[in-house]
Amino acid sequence: MTSQRSAAEDGSGLSALIRRQIAAAGGWLPFDRFMAAALYAPGLGYYARGHAVFGATAPQGDFTTAPEMSTLFGGALANPLRQALEATATDEVWEFGAGSGALASQLLAALGERVTRYTIVDLSGSLRSRQRERLAPFGERVRWIDALPEAMQGVVVGNEVLDAMPVQLLHFDGANWFERGVVARGGAFAFEDRATALRPPVATAFAPGTTTEIHPQAEAFVRTLAGRLQRGAAFFIDYGFPDAEYYLAERREGTLMCHRAQRSDSDPLADVGRKDITAHVNFSAVALAAQEAGFEVLGYTSQAHFLINSGLLPLIDAARLRGDWPAVAAAQKLLGEHEMGELFKVIGLVRGAAPFECIGFARGDRSHRL
């Protein structure tokens, strides 16, 4: 199967770099390697080019994350994080993929002196510069590192991190499974399928023509984190589903999506390096990888349930009392079933300390669905 898309020069040299990678790989590049280059190639990839990607409107950004949408997001999230710091007897927060620094700023303000150090792990030098400017008021409590240390303690948070980890694409023609990769034909990129032993992680009847994703890099990340986190907890917030929902028949075209100027499309081979590429998270796979590596699952639920359990409603009431109606409207989008409230999920993990009754999962826990 072949699908061709324009690969016009984007001025960054990224297309040329990917064509060289394709040639070095024998003419066919697995999609996860293409996605990694498109997003993270130093100085060229979407997250490494230095342009703004976060913002509520198209001129300022390509997509909007929860902490960019509402400052109340971090205020509510701080409550289960504070509980986790107490339960694990730690005093450091680690954030992966801190974006513009909005969530870090909110958490540092809400947690106060309970956090003696806030460590950001971010591969993007351009985003790190923005974060330094935004977080300057918090001084030396904030530090940046490029990679995980061999040993660490504390509470980990990742908001919309797992969805940006490269995925492998699989295609089913009704009889056989193929891995979908990328080839170069002149000035164009195209999809091309090759036979594979890879399979989705569920035994179900897939319809002919199904294209879907598997997430070995996200699973490997969770295993690596478990191996380094001696004592602590982790919370990941992202859009996604458990196995049983991820591979439903109506999702036969997969979940791969691109974002640019507040618009979405499903063509990752166009405008390479100029837009985000994401896939929904398979939370069952995340939970299984975590447990196999030594984590215990604290809970799993929708973002709406998690934020309500964590005290968002009193924060909304306070904003209403002071007449801050934009804050009220923005916070309600975090909870709306047709906004972020249901599509986004939260999973909590703990390692090296006794599991505790995390307030974020007090009502509406869906761990049994993982």
C-alpha positions as CSV (number, residue, x, y, z in Angstrom):
1,M,0.0,0.0,0.0
2,T,1.4,3.4,-0.9
3,S,0.1,6.9,-0.1
4,Q,2.1,9.9,-1.4
5,R,2.3,13.4,0.1
6,S,4.1,16.6,-0.8
7,A,7.5,17.1,0.9
8,A,8.2,20.6,-0.3
9,E,11.2,22.3,1.3
10,D,10.3,23.9,4.6
11,G,13.5,25.9,4.7
12,S,14.8,24.1,7.7
13,G,16.6,21.2,6.0
14,L,14.4,18.7,7.9
15,S,13.0,17.1,4.7
16,A,16.6,16.6,3.4
17,L,17.6,15.1,6.8
18,I,14.8,12.6,6.7
19,R,15.5,11.7,3.1
20,R,19.1,10.9,4.2
21,Q,17.8,8.8,7.1
22,I,15.5,6.9,4.7
23,A,18.4,6.2,2.3
24,A,20.7,5.1,5.2
25,A,17.9,2.7,6.3
26,G,17.8,1.0,2.9
27,G,15.0,3.1,1.4
28,W,12.3,2.5,4.1
29,L,12.1,4.2,7.5
30,P,9.7,2.9,10.2
31,F,7.2,5.6,11.1
32,D,8.4,5.9,14.7
33,R,11.8,7.0,13.4
34,F,10.2,9.5,11.0
35,M,8.0,10.9,13.8
36,A,11.1,11.2,16.1
37,A,12.9,13.3,13.4
38,A,9.9,15.4,12.5
39,L,9.4,16.4,16.2
40,Y,12.8,16.3,17.8
41,A,15.7,16.6,15.2
42,P,18.1,19.1,16.8
43,G,17.4,22.6,15.4
44,L,15.0,21.2,12.8
45,G,12.2,19.3,14.4
46,Y,8.9,20.8,15.4
47,Y,9.8,21.1,19.1
48,A,13.4,22.1,18.3
49,R,12.9,25.0,15.8
50,G,12.4,27.8,18.3
51,H,8.9,28.9,17.2
52,A,6.0,29.3,19.6
53,V,3.7,26.2,19.7
54,F,1.6,26.8,22.8
55,G,-1.2,29.4,22.8
56,A,-4.9,29.9,22.9
57,T,-5.2,31.5,19.4
58,A,-3.7,30.7,16.1
59,P,-1.3,33.6,15.7
60,Q,0.3,32.7,19.1
61,G,0.3,28.9,19.0
62,D,-0.7,25.7,17.4
63,F,-2.5,24.1,20.3
64,T,-3.6,24.8,23.8
65,T,-2.7,22.7,26.9
66,A,-4.7,22.7,30.1
67,P,-2.3,24.9,32.1
68,E,-2.2,27.4,29.2
69,M,-6.0,27.4,29.2
70,S,-6.5,27.9,32.9
71,T,-4.3,28.8,35.8
72,L,-6.7,26.8,38.1
73,F,-5.5,23.6,36.5
74,G,-2.2,23.7,38.4
75,G,-3.9,24.9,41.5
76,A,-6.0,21.8,41.6
77,L,-3.2,19.4,40.5
78,A,-1.0,20.7,43.4
79,N,-3.3,19.1,46.0
80,P,-2.7,15.4,45.0
81,L,1.0,16.3,44.3
82,R,1.3,17.7,47.8
83,Q,-0.3,14.5,49.2
84,A,2.1,12.3,47.1
85,L,5.1,14.3,48.4
86,E,4.0,13.6,52.0
87,A,3.2,10.0,51.4
88,T,6.6,9.3,49.8
89,A,8.5,11.6,52.2
90,T,10.1,13.5,49.3
91,D,10.4,17.2,48.4
92,E,11.2,17.4,44.7
93,V,8.9,17.6,41.7
94,W,10.1,16.4,38.3
95,E,8.2,17.6,35.2
96,F,8.7,16.1,31.8
97,G,8.0,18.3,28.7
98,A,7.3,21.5,30.6
99,G,6.2,23.4,27.5
100,S,6.0,27.1,28.1
101,G,6.5,26.6,31.8
102,A,2.9,27.4,32.7
103,L,2.3,24.3,34.7
104,A,5.6,24.6,36.6
105,S,4.8,28.2,37.5
106,Q,1.3,27.2,38.8
107,L,2.6,24.2,40.8
108,L,5.5,26.1,42.3
109,A,3.2,28.9,43.4
110,A,0.7,26.5,44.9
111,L,3.1,24.1,46.6
112,G,5.3,26.9,48.0
113,E,8.1,25.8,50.3
114,R,6.9,22.2,50.3
115,V,9.0,21.8,47.1
116,T,12.7,22.4,47.7
117,R,13.6,21.7,44.0
118,Y,11.7,21.6,40.8
119,T,13.5,19.7,38.0
120,I,12.5,20.0,34.4
121,V,13.5,17.4,31.9
122,D,13.0,18.9,28.4
123,L,14.9,18.2,25.2
124,S,14.0,21.5,23.5
125,G,16.5,24.2,24.0
126,S,14.1,26.8,22.6
127,L,11.4,25.9,25.0
128,R,13.9,25.8,27.9
129,S,14.7,29.4,27.2
130,R,11.0,30.4,27.5
131,Q,10.7,28.4,30.7
132,R,13.7,30.1,32.2
133,E,12.2,33.5,31.6
134,R,8.8,32.5,33.0
135,L,10.2,30.7,36.1
136,A,12.9,33.3,37.0
137,P,10.9,34.4,40.1
138,F,11.4,31.0,41.6
139,G,15.2,31.3,41.5
140,E,17.5,28.4,42.1
141,R,14.7,26.1,43.2
142,V,14.2,25.3,39.4
143,R,16.8,23.4,37.4
144,W,16.9,21.8,34.0
145,I,18.5,18.5,32.9
146,D,18.8,16.8,29.5
147,A,18.4,13.2,30.7
148,L,17.3,11.2,33.8
149,P,19.9,10.6,36.5
150,E,20.7,7.0,37.5
151,A,18.7,7.5,40.7
152,M,16.0,10.0,41.7
153,Q,13.3,10.6,44.3
154,G,10.2,12.7,44.2
155,V,6.9,13.2,42.4
156,V,6.9,13.1,38.6
157,V,4.3,14.9,36.5
158,G,3.8,14.8,32.8
159,N,1.0,16.7,31.0
160,E,0.6,15.8,27.4
161,V,4.0,14.1,27.2
162,L,3.2,10.5,26.4
163,D,1.1,11.4,23.3
164,A,4.2,13.0,21.7
165,M,6.3,9.9,22.0
166,P,6.9,8.3,18.6
167,V,4.6,5.4,17.7
168,Q,4.8,2.5,15.3
169,L,2.0,2.2,12.7
170,L,0.4,-1.1,11.8
171,H,-2.0,-1.8,8.9
172,F,-4.3,-4.9,8.5
173,D,-5.4,-5.8,5.0
174,G,-7.9,-8.5,6.2
175,A,-5.5,-11.3,6.1
176,N,-2.0,-10.0,7.1
177,W,-0.5,-7.3,9.3
178,F,2.0,-4.8,7.9
179,E,4.2,-2.2,9.5
180,R,3.7,1.2,7.9
181,G,6.9,3.2,7.1
182,V,8.0,6.2,5.1
183,V,9.8,6.2,1.7
184,A,11.1,9.1,-0.4
185,R,10.2,9.4,-4.1
186,G,11.8,12.5,-5.6
187,G,10.5,15.5,-3.7
188,A,7.8,13.6,-1.9
189,F,7.3,11.3,1.1
190,A,5.0,8.4,0.9
191,F,3.7,5.6,3.1
192,E,4.7,2.1,2.3
193,D,3.8,-1.1,4.1
194,R,6.0,-4.1,4.9
195,A,5.1,-7.5,6.3
196,T,5.7,-7.7,10.1
197,A,5.4,-9.9,13.1
198,L,4.2,-7.0,15.2
199,R,0.6,-7.1,16.4
200,P,-1.7,-4.9,18.4
201,P,-1.8,-6.0,22.1
202,V,-5.4,-7.3,22.0
203,A,-6.9,-10.4,20.5
204,T,-9.9,-9.0,18.6
205,A,-11.3,-9.2,15.1
206,F,-9.9,-6.3,13.2
207,A,-11.7,-5.0,10.1
208,P,-9.9,-5.1,6.8
209,G,-8.2,-1.8,6.2
210,T,-7.6,-1.0,9.8
211,T,-4.6,1.2,10.6
212,T,-3.6,1.6,14.3
213,E,-0.7,2.3,16.6
214,I,1.5,0.6,19.1
215,H,3.5,2.4,21.7
216,P,6.9,0.8,22.5
217,Q,8.7,4.1,23.2
218,A,6.1,5.2,25.7
219,E,6.3,1.8,27.4
220,A,10.1,1.9,27.4
221,F,10.0,5.4,28.9
222,V,7.8,4.2,31.8
223,R,10.1,1.2,32.4
224,T,13.1,3.5,32.4
225,L,11.5,5.8,34.9
226,A,10.6,2.9,37.2
227,G,14.3,1.8,37.1
228,R,15.5,5.3,38.1
229,L,12.8,6.4,40.6
230,Q,13.9,4.9,43.9
231,R,11.0,6.4,45.9
232,G,8.2,8.5,44.7
233,A,5.0,8.8,42.6
234,A,4.2,9.8,39.0
235,F,1.1,11.3,37.4
236,F,0.5,11.4,33.7
237,I,-2.3,13.4,32.1
238,D,-3.1,12.9,28.4
239,Y,-5.8,12.0,25.9
240,G,-6.2,8.3,25.4
241,F,-8.0,5.1,26.2
242,P,-7.5,1.6,27.7
243,D,-7.0,-1.3,25.4
244,A,-10.7,-2.2,25.1
245,E,-11.5,1.3,23.8
246,Y,-8.3,2.0,21.9
247,Y,-8.9,-0.8,19.4
248,L,-12.6,-0.5,18.9
249,A,-13.8,-1.1,15.3
250,E,-15.0,2.5,14.9
251,R,-11.4,3.6,15.5
252,R,-10.2,1.7,12.4
253,E,-8.2,4.7,11.1
254,G,-6.2,5.0,14.2
255,T,-5.6,8.0,16.4
256,L,-2.7,9.7,14.7
257,M,-3.3,13.4,14.5
258,C,-1.4,16.6,13.6
259,H,-1.9,20.1,15.1
260,R,-1.1,23.5,13.6
261,A,-2.6,27.0,14.1
262,Q,-5.4,25.5,16.3
263,R,-6.5,23.2,13.5
264,S,-6.1,19.4,13.2
265,D,-5.4,17.1,10.3
266,S,-4.4,13.5,9.9
267,D,-1.5,13.9,7.4
268,P,1.9,13.6,9.1
269,L,3.8,13.6,5.8
270,A,2.8,17.1,4.9
271,D,4.5,20.3,6.3
272,V,7.0,18.2,8.1
273,G,8.5,20.1,11.1
274,R,5.8,22.7,11.0
275,K,3.2,21.0,13.0
276,D,2.8,18.7,16.0
277,I,2.3,14.9,15.5
278,T,0.5,13.0,18.2
279,A,-1.3,9.7,19.0
280,H,-3.7,8.9,21.8
281,V,-2.1,7.1,24.7
282,N,-2.9,3.4,25.4
283,F,-3.2,3.6,29.2
284,S,-3.5,-0.2,29.5
285,A,-0.1,-0.6,27.9
286,V,1.3,2.2,30.2
287,A,-0.1,0.5,33.3
288,L,1.2,-2.9,32.3
289,A,4.7,-1.6,31.6
290,A,4.7,0.3,34.8
291,Q,3.7,-2.7,36.9
292,E,6.2,-5.0,35.2
293,A,8.9,-2.5,36.1
294,G,8.0,-2.1,39.8
295,F,5.4,0.6,39.9
296,E,2.0,0.1,41.6
297,V,-1.1,1.8,40.1
298,L,-2.7,4.4,42.4
299,G,-5.6,5.0,40.1
300,Y,-6.9,5.9,36.7
301,T,-9.7,8.2,35.8
302,S,-10.9,11.0,33.6
303,Q,-9.5,14.4,33.9
304,A,-12.9,15.8,35.0
305,H,-13.1,13.3,37.9
306,F,-9.5,13.8,38.9
307,L,-9.7,17.6,39.0
308,I,-13.0,17.7,40.8
309,N,-11.6,15.2,43.4
310,S,-8.5,17.4,43.7
311,G,-10.5,20.6,44.6
312,L,-11.1,22.4,41.3
313,L,-14.7,23.3,42.1
314,P,-13.8,25.5,45.1
315,L,-11.2,27.3,43.0
316,I,-13.9,27.9,40.4
317,D,-16.2,29.3,43.1
318,A,-13.5,31.6,44.3
319,A,-12.9,32.9,40.8
320,R,-16.7,33.4,40.4
321,L,-16.8,35.4,43.7
322,R,-14.1,37.8,42.6
323,G,-15.8,38.2,39.2
324,D,-13.1,36.5,37.2
325,W,-15.5,35.1,34.6
326,P,-12.8,34.3,32.0
327,A,-11.1,32.1,34.6
328,V,-14.5,30.4,35.3
329,A,-15.2,29.8,31.7
330,A,-11.7,28.4,31.0
331,A,-11.8,26.1,34.0
332,Q,-15.1,24.7,32.9
333,K,-13.6,23.6,29.7
334,L,-11.2,21.4,31.7
335,L,-14.3,19.5,32.9
336,G,-16.7,19.5,30.0
337,E,-17.4,16.0,28.6
338,H,-17.1,17.4,25.0
339,E,-14.1,19.5,25.8
340,M,-11.1,18.0,27.9
341,G,-13.0,16.5,30.8
342,E,-13.6,13.0,29.3
343,L,-11.1,12.7,26.5
344,F,-8.2,13.3,28.8
345,K,-7.3,10.7,31.5
346,V,-5.0,10.6,34.5
347,I,-3.0,7.7,35.7
348,G,-1.1,7.7,39.0
349,L,1.8,5.4,39.9
350,V,3.9,4.9,43.1
351,R,7.2,3.1,43.7
352,G,9.4,2.6,46.7
353,A,6.7,3.7,49.1
354,A,3.4,2.3,50.3
355,P,0.4,2.9,48.0
356,F,-1.9,5.6,49.4
357,E,-5.4,6.7,48.9
358,C,-4.8,9.5,46.4
359,I,-7.5,12.1,46.5
360,G,-7.5,12.5,42.8
361,F,-9.0,9.0,42.4
362,A,-11.4,9.1,45.4
363,R,-14.4,9.0,43.1
364,G,-14.7,7.6,39.6
365,D,-11.6,5.4,39.6
366,R,-11.5,3.3,36.4
367,S,-8.5,1.2,37.2
368,H,-10.6,-1.9,36.7
369,R,-10.9,-1.0,33.0
370,L,-7.2,-1.0,32.3
